[in-house]
Amino acid sequence: MGRQGLLRRCEVCGAYTLSQDKCPKCGGPVRTPHPPKFSPDDRFAKYRLAMKLTSGILKVSDEVREKILKSLLKT
């Protein structure tokens, strides 16, 4: 296993640690600070796009939103 998988970051205080379960400084939960690997064959891209459109994170007009969602749900 590579060294990249060992490093964790506390969600509460932002400290980096090698502890796998909780932060040694504040006791908060830890998670891996690295983004997932990029894949050109991203099977879930259409679901993320639909989520961003329906939640309002991605700002587009109503007409464009409906066209995109209709094409995403069709496939």
Protein Blocks (a to p, Z undefined) as FASTA:
>chain_A
ZZklmpccdfklopacfbfkbcfklopacddfbdcdddfklfklmmmmmmmmmnomagcd
fklmmmmmmmmmmZZ
